[in-house]
């Protein structure tokens, strides 16, 4: 979603989730939180912190992917290889940045002993999380509660859905 519009270099730079930021992608004009779910378990997004869908910078989008495990699908290793191919003509700084972010995220292919699962994307949707989008507001959390995890039923969020091809302008 990010690379075709902004280029692979900007996509890597804006991927801040690997840097333990609150959201996954921080762009000049938007913030994107990415969630995936197994299609067989229903269209739900598991939110892992109070601030994950909150930002002072608007707009913040929730990008979701419904996935099914299939032998003819793509694994994380396949996706990393596809990105590395796009980086062949880029500077070593960009390549190192990507590799470092993968390491920070915990992806170390040299220690993987088992075959990685492969998935196909059945459904992709994007939601604008401002206004009345279902999320827990930090102001509604009682003092002393440090963190909250919750699940959003995406079937209840159609009023907030955006065009996935054009939501970034």
C-alpha positions as CSV (number, residue, x, y, z in Angstrom):
1,X,0.0,0.0,0.0
2,X,2.8,2.5,0.9
3,X,5.5,1.5,-1.5
4,X,3.5,2.0,-4.8
5,X,2.5,5.5,-3.8
6,X,5.7,6.7,-2.0
7,X,8.4,4.4,-3.2
8,X,10.2,1.5,-1.5
9,X,12.7,3.8,0.3
10,X,9.9,5.9,1.9
11,X,8.0,2.8,2.8
12,X,11.0,1.4,4.8
13,X,11.7,4.8,6.5
14,X,8.0,5.2,7.4
15,X,7.8,1.6,8.9
16,X,8.1,2.6,12.5
17,X,6.4,-0.4,14.0
18,X,9.7,-2.3,14.0
19,X,11.1,0.6,16.1
20,X,8.5,-0.1,18.9
21,X,6.4,2.9,17.9
22,X,2.7,3.0,18.7
23,X,1.6,2.5,15.1
24,X,3.1,0.7,12.1
25,X,3.6,3.4,9.5
26,X,4.2,7.1,10.1
27,X,3.8,9.2,6.9
28,X,3.7,13.0,6.5
29,X,0.0,13.0,5.7
30,X,-1.2,9.8,7.5
31,X,-0.6,7.2,10.1
32,X,-1.3,3.5,9.4
33,X,-1.9,0.7,11.9
34,X,-1.9,-2.7,10.2
35,X,-3.7,-5.8,11.6
36,X,-4.2,-9.2,10.1
37,X,-6.6,-12.0,11.1
38,X,-7.4,-15.5,10.1
39,X,-10.4,-15.3,7.8
40,X,-11.9,-18.5,9.4
41,X,-11.9,-16.7,12.8
42,X,-14.0,-13.7,11.6
43,X,-13.2,-10.1,10.8
44,X,-11.7,-8.9,14.0
45,X,-8.8,-6.7,14.8
46,X,-6.8,-7.3,18.1
47,X,-5.7,-3.9,19.4
48,X,-2.6,-4.4,21.7
49,X,-2.5,-1.0,23.5
50,X,-4.5,2.0,24.6
51,X,-2.7,4.3,22.2
52,X,-2.5,2.1,19.1
53,X,-5.6,3.8,17.5
54,X,-5.0,7.2,19.0
55,X,-2.8,10.0,17.5
56,X,-2.5,13.7,17.8
57,X,-1.7,13.6,14.1
58,X,-4.6,13.0,11.8
59,X,-5.7,11.0,10.0
60,X,-5.0,7.5,11.5
61,X,-6.1,4.5,9.4
62,X,-6.6,0.9,10.4
63,X,-5.5,-1.3,7.5
64,X,-6.7,-4.9,7.9
65,X,-6.0,-8.1,6.1
66,X,-8.0,-11.3,6.2
67,X,-5.7,-14.3,5.5
68,X,-6.1,-18.0,4.9
69,X,-3.3,-20.5,5.1
70,X,-2.6,-22.0,1.7
71,X,0.3,-23.8,0.2
72,X,0.3,-21.5,-2.8
73,X,0.3,-18.4,-0.7
74,X,3.2,-16.2,0.4
75,X,5.3,-16.5,3.6
76,X,7.1,-13.7,5.5
77,X,10.3,-15.0,3.8
78,X,8.7,-14.6,0.4
79,X,7.6,-11.0,1.2
80,X,11.1,-10.1,2.5
81,X,12.7,-11.5,-0.7
82,X,10.3,-9.5,-2.8
83,X,11.3,-6.3,-0.9
84,X,15.0,-7.2,-1.2
85,X,14.6,-7.5,-5.0
86,X,13.1,-4.0,-5.0
87,X,16.1,-2.8,-3.0
88,X,18.8,-4.2,-5.3
89,X,19.4,-0.8,-7.0
90,X,19.1,1.2,-3.7
91,X,21.9,2.4,-1.4
92,X,23.4,0.2,1.2
93,X,22.0,2.6,3.8
94,X,18.4,1.7,2.7
95,X,19.2,-2.0,2.6
96,X,20.8,-1.9,6.0
97,X,17.9,0.1,7.4
98,X,15.5,-2.6,6.2
99,X,17.6,-5.4,7.6
100,X,18.0,-3.7,10.9
101,X,14.2,-3.2,11.2
102,X,13.6,-6.9,10.4
103,X,16.1,-7.8,13.2
104,X,14.5,-5.4,15.6
105,X,11.1,-7.0,14.8
106,X,12.6,-10.4,15.6
107,X,12.9,-11.8,12.0
108,X,16.1,-13.8,11.8
109,X,15.8,-16.3,8.9
110,X,19.1,-18.0,9.7
111,X,17.6,-19.4,12.9
112,X,14.3,-20.6,11.5
113,X,14.2,-24.4,11.6
114,X,10.7,-25.1,10.4
115,X,8.9,-24.3,7.2
116,X,7.1,-20.9,7.4
117,X,3.3,-20.8,7.0
118,X,2.1,-19.4,3.7
119,X,-1.1,-17.3,3.4
120,X,-3.2,-15.7,0.8
121,X,-5.1,-12.4,1.4
122,X,-8.8,-13.0,1.2
123,X,-9.9,-9.5,2.2
124,X,-8.3,-6.1,2.7
125,X,-10.1,-3.2,4.2
126,X,-9.1,0.2,5.6
127,X,-10.9,2.3,8.2
128,X,-10.5,5.9,9.3
129,X,-10.2,5.7,13.1
130,X,-11.2,9.3,14.0
131,X,-14.6,10.4,15.4
132,X,-16.9,7.6,16.7
133,X,-14.7,4.7,15.4
134,X,-14.9,2.0,18.1
135,X,-11.8,2.4,20.2
136,X,-10.9,2.9,23.9
137,X,-10.1,6.5,24.6
138,X,-7.2,7.0,27.1
139,X,-9.3,9.5,29.0
140,X,-11.8,6.8,29.8
141,X,-9.3,4.5,31.4
142,X,-9.1,4.7,35.2
143,X,-5.9,6.2,36.6
144,X,-3.5,3.4,37.5
145,X,-4.5,1.1,34.6
146,X,-1.3,0.9,32.5
147,X,-2.4,-0.9,29.4
148,X,-5.5,-2.4,27.7
149,X,-5.9,-5.0,25.0
150,X,-9.2,-5.3,23.1
151,X,-10.8,-6.7,20.0
152,X,-12.8,-4.8,17.4
153,X,-15.5,-6.4,15.3
154,X,-14.7,-5.1,11.8
155,X,-18.2,-6.0,10.5
156,X,-19.5,-3.2,12.8
157,X,-17.2,-0.6,11.3
158,X,-18.5,-0.2,7.7
159,X,-19.4,3.5,8.4
160,X,-15.7,4.2,8.8
161,X,-14.4,2.2,5.8
162,X,-12.4,4.0,3.1
163,X,-11.5,3.1,-0.5
164,X,-8.4,1.0,0.0
165,X,-6.9,2.1,-3.4
166,X,-7.3,5.9,-2.7
167,X,-7.3,6.4,1.0
168,X,-3.8,7.9,0.9
169,X,-4.8,10.5,-1.6
